[in-house]
Amino acid sequence: ARLGEMERDGEIDELKQEMQDTTRAYVNRPRPVNGLLPVEEDRTFEVDMSITLNRDLRDHNGVVFAPRGTVVNPLDYSRFNKRIILFDGDDPAQVSFALSEGDELDTLLVLTNGAPLELMKAHGRRFYFDQDAQMVKAFSITRVPSVVRRGSRTMLVSEVVVKDAAP
């Protein structure tokens, strides 16, 4: 009965419109990754992506193929070799830097703040967004822009100082 009343009063349409507006706003400008600072000094550090199994892994017959305590480095099994640039899309200097660092074949542009669709339209490039700070956490990033690239058995993170864009 309440649902029928809401529909008659137009409340359902209002709720639908509100949900669409909220979703559209989030797509156009996702929640920024909080706590990141601009780079003040160039530095590079390594991030070991290895994991240690906390339980035995078994196949479909129950046979253990990877015992608890086994250390697995995903880079031993991956061919991924693109650079990943994480940066603030609202900072023109960082945007210029990111765009100058390669093309779509060898570089992923990942925003930690900003409007990806707007930047795509302006620059004719794909921009991704680090939703829920997944990449920032995985690569221990605290400053942007940061360039992530593959080392031999670790990922290398380079924090790069960029100068303000010309006025």
Contacts in CASP RR format, 6 or more apart in sequence:
PFRMAT RR
TARGET T0000
AUTHOR 0000-0000-0000
METHOD contacts of the structure
MODEL  1
ARLGEMERDGEIDELKQEMQDTTRAYVNRPRPVNGLLPVEEDRTFEVDMS
ITLNRDLRDHNGVVFAPRGTVVNPLDYSRFNKRIILFDGDDPAQVSFALS
EGDELDTLLVLTNGAPLELMKAHGRRFYFDQDAQMVKAFSITRVPSVVRR
GSRTMLVSEVVVKDAAP
3 12 0 8 1.000
6 12 0 8 1.000
27 117 0 8 1.000
28 115 0 8 1.000
28 117 0 8 1.000
28 118 0 8 1.000
29 114 0 8 1.000
29 115 0 8 1.000
30 111 0 8 1.000
30 114 0 8 1.000
30 116 0 8 1.000
30 129 0 8 1.000
30 131 0 8 1.000
31 131 0 8 1.000
32 112 0 8 1.000
32 113 0 8 1.000
32 114 0 8 1.000
33 112 0 8 1.000
33 113 0 8 1.000
33 130 0 8 1.000
33 133 0 8 1.000
33 136 0 8 1.000
34 133 0 8 1.000
35 142 0 8 1.000
36 88 0 8 1.000
36 112 0 8 1.000
36 113 0 8 1.000
36 136 0 8 1.000
36 141 0 8 1.000
36 142 0 8 1.000
36 143 0 8 1.000
36 144 0 8 1.000
37 142 0 8 1.000
37 143 0 8 1.000
37 144 0 8 1.000
38 88 0 8 1.000
38 91 0 8 1.000
38 94 0 8 1.000
38 143 0 8 1.000
38 144 0 8 1.000
39 143 0 8 1.000
39 144 0 8 1.000
39 145 0 8 1.000
39 146 0 8 1.000
39 159 0 8 1.000
39 160 0 8 1.000
39 161 0 8 1.000
39 162 0 8 1.000
40 143 0 8 1.000
40 161 0 8 1.000
41 159 0 8 1.000
41 161 0 8 1.000
42 158 0 8 1.000
42 159 0 8 1.000
42 160 0 8 1.000
42 161 0 8 1.000
43 158 0 8 1.000
43 159 0 8 1.000
44 156 0 8 1.000
44 157 0 8 1.000
44 158 0 8 1.000
44 159 0 8 1.000
45 140 0 8 1.000
45 156 0 8 1.000
45 157 0 8 1.000
46 151 0 8 1.000
46 154 0 8 1.000
46 155 0 8 1.000
46 156 0 8 1.000
46 157 0 8 1.000
47 138 0 8 1.000
47 139 0 8 1.000
47 140 0 8 1.000
47 154 0 8 1.000
47 155 0 8 1.000
47 156 0 8 1.000
47 157 0 8 1.000
48 73 0 8 1.000
48 153 0 8 1.000
48 154 0 8 1.000
49 73 0 8 1.000
49 74 0 8 1.000
49 75 0 8 1.000
49 138 0 8 1.000
49 154 0 8 1.000
49 155 0 8 1.000
50 71 0 8 1.000
50 72 0 8 1.000
50 73 0 8 1.000
50 74 0 8 1.000
51 71 0 8 1.000
51 72 0 8 1.000
51 74 0 8 1.000
52 69 0 8 1.000
52 70 0 8 1.000
52 71 0 8 1.000
52 72 0 8 1.000
53 66 0 8 1.000
53 67 0 8 1.000
53 68 0 8 1.000
53 69 0 8 1.000
53 70 0 8 1.000
53 71 0 8 1.000
53 72 0 8 1.000
54 68 0 8 1.000
54 69 0 8 1.000
55 68 0 8 1.000
56 64 0 8 1.000
56 66 0 8 1.000
56 67 0 8 1.000
56 68 0 8 1.000
57 64 0 8 1.000
57 65 0 8 1.000
57 66 0 8 1.000
58 64 0 8 1.000
58 65 0 8 1.000
59 65 0 8 1.000
66 72 0 8 1.000
73 153 0 8 1.000
75 150 0 8 1.000
75 151 0 8 1.000
75 152 0 8 1.000
75 153 0 8 1.000
75 154 0 8 1.000
75 155 0 8 1.000
76 153 0 8 1.000
80 150 0 8 1.000
81 150 0 8 1.000
82 106 0 8 1.000
82 107 0 8 1.000
82 108 0 8 1.000
83 101 0 8 1.000
83 102 0 8 1.000
83 106 0 8 1.000
83 107 0 8 1.000
83 108 0 8 1.000
83 147 0 8 1.000
83 148 0 8 1.000
83 149 0 8 1.000
84 107 0 8 1.000
84 108 0 8 1.000
84 110 0 8 1.000
84 135 0 8 1.000
84 139 0 8 1.000
84 147 0 8 1.000
84 148 0 8 1.000
84 149 0 8 1.000
85 97 0 8 1.000
85 98 0 8 1.000
85 101 0 8 1.000
85 107 0 8 1.000
85 108 0 8 1.000
85 109 0 8 1.000
85 110 0 8 1.000
85 145 0 8 1.000
85 146 0 8 1.000
85 147 0 8 1.000
85 148 0 8 1.000
86 110 0 8 1.000
86 111 0 8 1.000
86 112 0 8 1.000
86 130 0 8 1.000
86 135 0 8 1.000
86 136 0 8 1.000
86 139 0 8 1.000
86 141 0 8 1.000
86 144 0 8 1.000
86 145 0 8 1.000
86 146 0 8 1.000
86 148 0 8 1.000
87 94 0 8 1.000
87 95 0 8 1.000
87 97 0 8 1.000
87 98 0 8 1.000
87 109 0 8 1.000
87 110 0 8 1.000
87 111 0 8 1.000
87 112 0 8 1.000
87 144 0 8 1.000
87 145 0 8 1.000
87 146 0 8 1.000
88 94 0 8 1.000
88 111 0 8 1.000
88 112 0 8 1.000
88 113 0 8 1.000
88 114 0 8 1.000
88 144 0 8 1.000
88 145 0 8 1.000
89 95 0 8 1.000
89 111 0 8 1.000
89 112 0 8 1.000
89 113 0 8 1.000
89 114 0 8 1.000
89 115 0 8 1.000
89 119 0 8 1.000
90 113 0 8 1.000
90 114 0 8 1.000
90 115 0 8 1.000
92 164 0 8 1.000
92 165 0 8 1.000
93 162 0 8 1.000
93 163 0 8 1.000
93 164 0 8 1.000
93 165 0 8 1.000
94 144 0 8 1.000
94 145 0 8 1.000
94 162 0 8 1.000
95 119 0 8 1.000
95 123 0 8 1.000
96 162 0 8 1.000
96 165 0 8 1.000
97 145 0 8 1.000
97 160 0 8 1.000
97 162 0 8 1.000
98 109 0 8 1.000
98 145 0 8 1.000
99 109 0 8 1.000
99 123 0 8 1.000
99 125 0 8 1.000
101 107 0 8 1.000
101 147 0 8 1.000
104 125 0 8 1.000
104 126 0 8 1.000
108 128 0 8 1.000
109 125 0 8 1.000
109 126 0 8 1.000
109 127 0 8 1.000
109 128 0 8 1.000
110 127 0 8 1.000
110 128 0 8 1.000
110 129 0 8 1.000
110 130 0 8 1.000
110 135 0 8 1.000
111 119 0 8 1.000
111 127 0 8 1.000
111 128 0 8 1.000
111 129 0 8 1.000
111 130 0 8 1.000
112 129 0 8 1.000
112 130 0 8 1.000
112 133 0 8 1.000
112 136 0 8 1.000
112 144 0 8 1.000
114 129 0 8 1.000
116 127 0 8 1.000
116 128 0 8 1.000
116 129 0 8 1.000
119 125 0 8 1.000
119 127 0 8 1.000
120 126 0 8 1.000
120 127 0 8 1.000
130 136 0 8 1.000
135 141 0 8 1.000
135 148 0 8 1.000
139 146 0 8 1.000
139 148 0 8 1.000
139 155 0 8 1.000
139 157 0 8 1.000
140 157 0 8 1.000
141 148 0 8 1.000
141 157 0 8 1.000
143 159 0 8 1.000
144 159 0 8 1.000
145 159 0 8 1.000
145 160 0 8 1.000
145 162 0 8 1.000
146 157 0 8 1.000
146 158 0 8 1.000
146 159 0 8 1.000
146 160 0 8 1.000
147 157 0 8 1.000
147 158 0 8 1.000
147 160 0 8 1.000
148 155 0 8 1.000
148 156 0 8 1.000
148 157 0 8 1.000
148 158 0 8 1.000
149 155 0 8 1.000
149 156 0 8 1.000
149 158 0 8 1.000
150 156 0 8 1.000
END
